[in-house]
Amino acid sequence: MKDATKQIEWLEAMRELNKARKVEKTKLISIKIDPALLNAFKLKCELEKRPYTSKIKELMQEYLNRNS
């Protein structure tokens, strides 16, 4: 039963995400990341001429879409 509830919550979150796209302000978050990993990620994004924060958001969206 808990799995079904979590699935419904996830589907609702995805519906809200699609409905609210670009309507709400973005939310500032703080996470701890290994400095070497962050540095390598930033450097790779610089090579691709992409802001690393935009790439993080893109990866998050791809992850959600892949599992829907």
C-alpha positions as CSV (number, residue, x, y, z in Angstrom):
1,M,0.0,0.0,0.0
2,K,2.9,2.4,0.8
3,D,4.3,1.9,-2.7
4,A,1.0,2.8,-4.3
5,T,0.8,5.9,-2.1
6,K,4.3,6.9,-3.1
7,Q,3.5,6.3,-6.8
8,I,0.4,8.6,-6.5
9,E,2.5,11.3,-4.8
10,W,5.1,11.0,-7.5
11,L,2.5,11.3,-10.3
12,E,1.0,14.3,-8.6
13,A,4.4,15.9,-8.3
14,M,5.0,15.3,-12.0
15,R,1.6,16.8,-12.8
16,E,2.4,19.9,-10.8
17,L,5.9,20.1,-12.4
18,N,4.4,20.2,-15.9
19,K,1.6,22.6,-14.9
20,A,3.8,25.0,-13.0
21,R,6.7,25.1,-15.5
22,K,8.1,28.6,-15.6
23,V,5.2,30.0,-13.6
24,E,6.8,29.7,-10.1
25,K,10.1,31.3,-9.1
26,T,13.0,28.9,-8.9
27,K,14.0,27.6,-5.5
28,L,17.4,28.1,-4.0
29,I,18.9,24.8,-2.6
30,S,22.1,23.9,-0.8
31,I,23.7,20.5,-1.2
32,K,27.1,19.0,-0.2
33,I,29.1,17.7,-3.1
34,D,32.7,16.3,-3.1
35,P,34.9,19.3,-4.2
36,A,36.8,17.2,-6.8
37,L,33.5,16.0,-8.4
38,L,32.1,19.6,-8.5
39,N,35.3,20.9,-10.0
40,A,35.3,18.3,-12.7
41,F,31.6,18.9,-13.4
42,K,32.1,22.6,-13.7
43,L,35.1,22.2,-16.0
44,K,33.2,19.8,-18.3
45,C,30.3,22.3,-18.4
46,E,32.7,25.1,-19.3
47,L,34.0,23.1,-22.2
48,E,30.4,22.6,-23.4
49,K,29.8,26.3,-22.8
50,R,26.9,25.5,-20.5
51,P,26.3,26.9,-17.0
52,Y,26.8,24.1,-14.6
53,T,23.6,24.9,-12.7
54,S,21.6,24.6,-16.0
55,K,23.2,21.2,-16.6
56,I,22.2,20.0,-13.2
57,K,18.6,21.0,-13.8
58,E,18.7,19.4,-17.2
59,L,20.0,16.1,-15.7
60,M,17.3,16.2,-13.0
61,Q,14.6,16.6,-15.7
62,E,16.0,13.8,-17.8
63,Y,16.0,11.5,-14.8
64,L,12.4,12.2,-14.1
65,N,11.3,11.8,-17.7
66,R,13.2,8.6,-18.1
67,N,11.3,7.0,-15.2
68,S,7.8,8.1,-16.1
